[in-house]
Amino acid sequence: MKKYGLYVASSVLLLAAAVWIVSAAADRLVLSRWAAEDSSVVTVEKILGTREDPENSQGGAWESEYVGLAVRHRNGKLAGQRREVEIMRLVDSRLPMTPGKDYLLLADRFDDGTVQYSISDRYRIPDVAGFIIFACGVLIIIAGRSGLNALAGLFLSLLFLLGWFVPRVAAGGRPVPLAILAIGAVSLVTCYFVISKKELRLIPVIGALGGGIGASVTGWVMVSLWHLTGLESDSAALLASISPGLSLKGLLLAAVMVGSIGAVLDVAVSVTSAMGEISSYDPSITAARLWEAGIGVGKDVLGSMINTLILAYLGSSLPFVVLIATEGADFIGLLNDPHIAQEILRSVAGTVGLLLTIPATAAAGVWLISLRKKRG
């Protein structure tokens, strides 16, 4: 008991030190490399006062005000200097000015030489970096080596997606074939770190690929029948204007596939682990019985995974759904809305992917486990 208490106490101290070091290092690194000329990081030291914008219209919905601030610059040529600025913001701004906190100060320069200052957001990079280290540390403390393996798999998966998949799509590559390769690579990396038995690692990879391809085919059919263009969001429309040769329909399908990787892999790994344990416990089990066991486990896991997938999509679009509900849109118009149709597409295609993952994983498991038994 004393050893466990010492382990917990030392781990907490090391974690606290790591969080502080990483936060400070991230802050220093970002401030030293801040290249934007029209924005800087400032610390608000004092709020000097507020005055109404003389150009406000009577009863207007978008009234603005001027707020005088005493700030200290943290980066750029003015680093360390304290000065007073007057920012312009909306009267009902949801971004409060709190002395002692860091903000992003924007400077809009006009042709007549005047400069209009505004606060765009809080400066939160050190806090984000520190919290990420805190979460990773807690995972390692509680789960030990399993947690470390999970973090390693996640890091390599993100490195592959952001370092290989995204640049090739941005360069004009075909999103769907690249997404299939991404599913295979992420599955290989994840299974290498998560599944301890080497002979079982290929099974969930095959199952995840089957589910991902099934989600892609389902999505392609729905996009074709529903006449979706992939231009439903502002970011997609902007991307189309910047990269006219990029297939936005393909990008939409790739987004469905990449977004379902986590849920698909959860199902594939659960089915694989169960089939591996059953086979180890009863080496004489028949292929038919092993198939039934894999399908049975998959059915049990499927319900929660479908909830996870659909609720994740709903959560990501919740502000838009609340906006529609506030405006009182009718049910028919809601179904015909392209944004809603796109979210339904993600949910349905992802669900089909999960469904197909179960038989694909079970079939791969029966084949590979039976093949291993024959080889002795």
Rosetta blueprint (number, residue, H / E / L):
1 M L
2 K H
3 K H
4 Y H
5 G H
6 L H
7 Y H
8 V H
9 A H
10 S H
11 S H
12 V H
13 L H
14 L H
15 L H
16 A H
17 A H
18 A H
19 V H
20 W H
21 I H
22 V H
23 S H
24 A H
25 A H
26 A H
27 D H
28 R H
29 L H
30 V H
31 L H
32 S H
33 R L
34 W L
35 A L
36 A L
37 E L
38 D L
39 S E
40 S E
41 V E
42 V E
43 T E
44 V E
45 E E
46 K E
47 I E
48 L E
49 G E
50 T E
51 R E
52 E E
53 D L
54 P L
55 E L
56 N L
57 S L
58 Q L
59 G L
60 G L
61 A L
62 W L
63 E L
64 S E
65 E E
66 Y E
67 V E
68 G E
69 L E
70 A E
71 V E
72 R E
73 H E
74 R L
75 N L
76 G L
77 K L
78 L L
79 A L
80 G L
81 Q L
82 R E
83 R E
84 E E
85 V E
86 E E
87 I E
88 M E
89 R E
90 L E
91 V L
92 D L
93 S L
94 R L
95 L L
96 P L
97 M L
98 T L
99 P L
100 G L
101 K L
102 D E
103 Y E
104 L E
105 L E
106 L E
107 A E
108 D E
109 R E
110 F L
111 D L
112 D L
113 G L
114 T L
115 V E
116 Q E
117 Y E
118 S E
119 I E
120 S E
121 D E
122 R E
123 Y L
124 R L
125 I H
126 P H
127 D H
128 V H
129 A H
130 G H
131 F H
132 I H
133 I H
134 F H
135 A H
136 C H
137 G H
138 V H
139 L H
140 I H
141 I H
142 I H
143 A H
144 G L
145 R H
146 S H
147 G H
148 L H
149 N H
150 A H
151 L H
152 A H
153 G H
154 L H
155 F H
156 L H
157 S H
158 L H
159 L H
160 F H
161 L H
162 L H
163 G H
164 W H
165 F H
166 V H
167 P H
168 R H
169 V H
170 A H
171 A L
172 G L
173 G L
174 R L
175 P H
176 V H
177 P H
178 L H
179 A H
180 I H
181 L H
182 A H
183 I H
184 G H
185 A H
186 V H
187 S H
188 L H
189 V H
190 T H
191 C H
192 Y H
193 F H
194 V H
195 I L
196 S L
197 K L
198 K H
199 E H
200 L H
201 R L
202 L H
203 I H
204 P H
205 V H
206 I H
207 G H
208 A H
209 L H
210 G H
211 G H
212 G H
213 I H
214 G H
215 A H
216 S H
217 V H
218 T H
219 G H
220 W H
221 V H
222 M H
223 V H
224 S H
225 L H
226 W H
227 H L
228 L L
229 T L
230 G L
231 L L
232 E L
233 S L
234 D H
235 S H
236 A H
237 A H
238 L H
239 L H
240 A H
241 S H
242 I H
243 S L
244 P L
245 G L
246 L L
247 S L
248 L H
249 K H
250 G H
251 L H
252 L H
253 L H
254 A H
255 A H
256 V H
257 M H
258 V H
259 G H
260 S L
261 I H
262 G H
263 A H
264 V H
265 L H
266 D H
267 V H
268 A H
269 V H
270 S H
271 V H
272 T H
273 S H
274 A H
275 M H
276 G H
277 E H
278 I H
279 S H
280 S H
281 Y H
282 D L
283 P L
284 S L
285 I L
286 T L
287 A H
288 A H
289 R H
290 L H
291 W H
292 E H
293 A H
294 G H
295 I H
296 G H
297 V H
298 G H
299 K H
300 D H
301 V H
302 L H
303 G H
304 S H
305 M H
306 I H
307 N H
308 T H
309 L H
310 I H
311 L H
312 A H
313 Y H
314 L H
315 G H
316 S H
317 S L
318 L H
319 P H
320 F H
321 V H
322 V H
323 L H
324 I H
325 A H
326 T H
327 E H
328 G L
329 A L
330 D L
331 F H
332 I H
333 G H
334 L H
335 L H
336 N H
337 D L
338 P H
339 H H
340 I H
341 A H
342 Q H
343 E H
344 I H
345 L H
346 R H
347 S H
348 V H
349 A H
350 G H
351 T H
352 V H
353 G H
354 L H
355 L H
356 L H
357 T H
358 I H
359 P H
360 A H
361 T H
362 A H
363 A H
364 A H
365 G H
366 V H
367 W H
368 L H
369 I H
370 S H
371 L H
372 R H
373 K H
374 K H
375 R H
376 G L
